[in-house]
């Protein structure tokens, strides 16, 4: 492996680690209190992330338009701006890095 390629890989890995740390902080400080207050769960995986209203899979919120439909537009507007923030490349979003918030986490 070339020296430049190795250095770039280390830089990218350090950036990814920083994003993971930020995601843990955001989950604890922002999403967990919000989900508890509004009885929402949060799931991320397979290139997507979304909220469930009161754990009901029939009411999934994956973007601000969905949030408006279910009356959560004001509550989730800024949150979706954060979750949709681009990560390390054009296909990467901050929301992918956040660990799920389950019914158990919010004590439903």
matplotlib code that plots the C-alpha trace (Angstrom):
import matplotlib.pyplot as plt

x = [0.0, 1.3, 2.2, -0.4, -3.1, -2.3, -2.4, -5.7, -7.2, -6.0, -7.5, -10.8, -10.9, -10.2, -13.0, -15.4, -14.4, -15.2, -18.6, -19.4, -18.5, -20.8, -23.6, -23.4, -23.5, -26.4, -28.3, -27.9, -28.4, -31.0, -32.8, -33.3, -35.0, -37.1, -38.1, -39.1, -41.1, -43.0, -43.1, -41.1, -38.7, -35.8, -34.3, -31.3, -29.9, -29.6, -29.0, -32.0, -33.3, -36.8, -39.0, -42.0, -44.9, -45.6, -43.8, -46.4, -44.8, -47.8, -46.7, -43.1, -41.5, -38.5, -38.4, -39.8, -42.9, -43.8, -43.3, -45.7, -48.4, -48.3, -48.1, -44.4, -43.2, -42.1, -40.7, -38.6, -37.7, -34.3, -33.7, -34.0, -31.7, -29.1, -29.8, -29.6, -26.2, -23.8, -21.1, -17.9, -19.2, -22.2, -24.1, -23.4, -25.7, -25.3, -28.5, -26.8, -24.4, -27.0, -27.8, -31.5, -33.7, -36.1, -39.3, -37.2, -35.0, -37.9, -39.8, -42.9]
y = [0.0, 3.4, 5.9, 8.4, 5.8, 4.6, 8.1, 8.8, 5.6, 6.7, 10.2, 8.7, 6.3, 9.1, 11.1, 8.1, 7.6, 11.3, 10.9, 7.8, 9.7, 12.6, 10.2, 8.7, 12.2, 13.2, 10.1, 10.7, 14.5, 15.0, 11.9, 9.9, 12.8, 13.6, 10.0, 9.6, 12.8, 12.0, 8.2, 7.6, 4.9, 5.3, 2.7, 2.9, 0.4, -0.6, 2.9, 4.4, 5.7, 6.5, 7.0, 5.0, 6.8, 5.0, 2.0, 1.5, 0.3, 1.6, 5.2, 5.4, 8.8, 8.8, 12.5, 15.9, 15.3, 12.2, 14.1, 16.7, 14.1, 12.7, 16.1, 16.0, 18.5, 21.2, 18.6, 16.7, 19.5, 20.3, 16.7, 15.7, 18.5, 16.9, 13.3, 14.2, 15.9, 14.4, 12.2, 11.1, 10.8, 11.7, 8.6, 8.8, 10.5, 11.3, 9.4, 6.1, 6.3, 6.6, 3.5, 2.5, 3.8, 1.0, 0.8, -0.4, 2.7, 5.0, 2.8, 2.2]
z = [0.0, -0.8, 1.9, 0.8, 0.6, 4.1, 5.5, 3.8, 5.3, 8.8, 8.3, 7.1, 10.0, 12.5, 11.0, 11.2, 14.8, 15.5, 13.8, 15.9, 19.0, 18.0, 17.2, 20.7, 22.2, 20.0, 20.8, 24.5, 24.6, 21.9, 20.5, 23.7, 25.6, 22.5, 22.0, 25.6, 25.7, 22.5, 22.7, 19.6, 18.7, 16.3, 14.0, 11.6, 9.2, 5.6, 4.4, 6.1, 9.5, 10.8, 13.8, 14.8, 16.5, 19.8, 18.5, 15.8, 12.6, 10.7, 11.5, 10.4, 9.9, 7.6, 6.6, 7.4, 5.1, 7.1, 10.3, 9.2, 8.2, 11.7, 13.5, 14.4, 11.9, 14.4, 16.8, 14.2, 11.7, 13.1, 14.0, 10.4, 9.3, 11.7, 10.7, 7.0, 7.4, 4.9, 6.4, 4.8, 1.2, -0.8, 0.3, 4.0, 6.5, 10.2, 11.0, 10.0, 12.8, 15.6, 17.5, 17.7, 20.4, 21.3, 23.4, 26.3, 26.0, 26.3, 28.8, 26.7]

ax = plt.figure().add_subplot(projection="3d")
ax.plot(x, y, z, "-o")
ax.set_aspect("equal")
plt.show()
